[in-house]
Amino acid sequence: MVTIYFAAGASRWPTYEAPLRRALTEAGLDATLSPDCPDPALVDYIVFAPGGEIEDFTPFTRCKAVLNLWAGVERIVGNPTLTQPLCRMVDPALTAGMVEWVVGHTLRHHLGMDRHIVNPDRVWDPACPPLASERPVTVLGLGALGQQCAQALQALGFPVTGWSRSEKHIPGLQTHHGRDGLQAALAKAQIAVLLLPKTVETENILNAETLAWLPKGAVILNPGRGALIDDAALLAALTSGGIGHATLDVFRVEPLPQDHPFWAHPQVTVTPHVAAETRPLSASRVVVENIRRGEAGEPFLHLVNRVRGY
Amino acid sequence: MVTIYFAAGASRWPTYEAPLRRALTEAGLDATLSPDCPDPALVDYIVFAPGGEIEDFTPFTRCKAVLNLWAGVERIVGNPTLTQPLCRMVDPALTAGMVEWVVGHTLRHHLGMDRHIVNPDRVWDPACPPLASERPVTVLGLGALGQQCAQALQALGFPVTGWSRSEKHIPGLQTHHGRDGLQAALAKAQIAVLLLPKTVETENILNAETLAWLPKGAVILNPGRGALIDDAALLAALTSGGIGHATLDVFRVEPLPQDHPFWAHPQVTVTPHVAAETRPLSASRVVVENIRRGEAGEPFLHLVNRVRGY
């Protein structure tokens, strides 16, 4: 009998209970699953989400793994009481949703759709956009999400450049890395997509200095983490014309406060953290697969490197 | 010496002269090329576009082929004086541009982008769209353009159904055909893409009866031909709520007249015939390849079937 504590917030319990129970049954696992904390010393696995109810992981002495429902772990990875293995969510449905958002908004900006969607003066201007093959896109962050977005954009003909903090070789993708590589990667990006984790090294990676490395009029898509961008520097670059448009899905404070200047800026599009929604059905299968692995003595999937921070 | 008459309109000559001459040189063809009609009895090939200057093809007694710069041939195919072989344009760059427009607008509607692009009330509604895998798309017309759009949509996860007038088998694509098949194809389309040629059989193929076969709230994308849709029936279906939105790139009269109700309707997006722009460089290579084939006695590419009409 495996004891699982659902500590991902009471509001998520109704959404996750049935998918988790179904996945446990499918995996042939005999388990108790509860949103109320059992005796901590008896808990085998914790299903967690940022804002969940545990601050101190010390009492969970038998816990074999903390299974995060989200891809981002920055709000938990630095918790000094968390000595148990921590796993990130890598949900195939989340990845699919992210690819759709990134490809969709890349094509939106590439095709200049906004001037047709809002066209009160009935302007008929048949000027044709260049082909995707003439529109360089740079993806910052080459984890599972970044790689799949890069591939989908390449399949449509966009010349894609990738950047990551440490060196990565990905077949068919031109990559840069490190601080020097960042300037090269941004310098050719007509559209830049931010898919980095939030770490001390990536916070404010787009700031006044690095924004100036982008070509004039470049478009920024941020479905990654709000803290990757220095908000004030971005607003200044948009107003000066250095940056053409920013479509942002994530923010330092969410929901984005009603008085935040992003709402009012004509060159900013706000999407309400919809790019990478965890889907209960597929996420439950990932959580339960890790429980099955733990019980079978197999290595966990998507284990967080605590030094690296993701 | 091959004699080529550029009869595609004086306004296009400055755009096409250099690419055509370059392609002729690359192909090793010794040719004269002029926008002024030489002695018709000496012309070997005619480069043509709708609205071009020839009404009577009878005097071109030696002409081996009429090479159309556009994919659509409906304004020339019925000309009884045209007994020479007629070739359509199948431009790889035109196809790429069409795929970008179709995939981009499909994702736009799928993701519900418009409510984020225009959001004066600063609404933060994190309701997530379904995944592409839960959004059936139907492509009407399975020529080169339709097939490539279907493939690109499938690659992003959309379940795609194809429809064509006559039966077609395309690996990996569920297809219907004929009048009976049309109802089945439309009945499951949350997004319907029109990529049919204009013929007597396809004119007004979307009319009051067939629009009602679509699920309530379906979206129509028409980058094909304006005459495929009965405008009045579409406006009625949009206003009644039967159809959710129409994004239209082609119209019976272009530019779309300023007083046309499509401009004013909140559920219609007008794009100014930009989906499938012929690109001079790649189109010139296609034209010249057919001239090379004609001179070498090889079969022409993209020969129009005069009975079928495309």
Interface residues (C-beta under 8 A of the other chain):
Chain A: A93 A96 G97 V99 E100 W101 V103 G104 H105 L107 R108 H110 L111 M113 D114 H116 I117 V118 N119 R122 W124 D125 P126 A127 C128 P129 L131 A132 S133 A152 A155 L156 G157 E254 P255 L256 Q258 W263 T269 V270 T271 P272 H273 V274 E277 R279
Chain B: A93 A96 G97 V99 E100 W101 V103 G104 H105 L107 R108 H110 L111 M113 D114 H116 I117 V118 N119 R122 W124 D125 P126 A127 C128 P129 L131 A132 S133 A152 A155 L156 G157 E254 P255 L256 Q258 W263 T269 V270 T271 P272 H273 V274 E277 R279
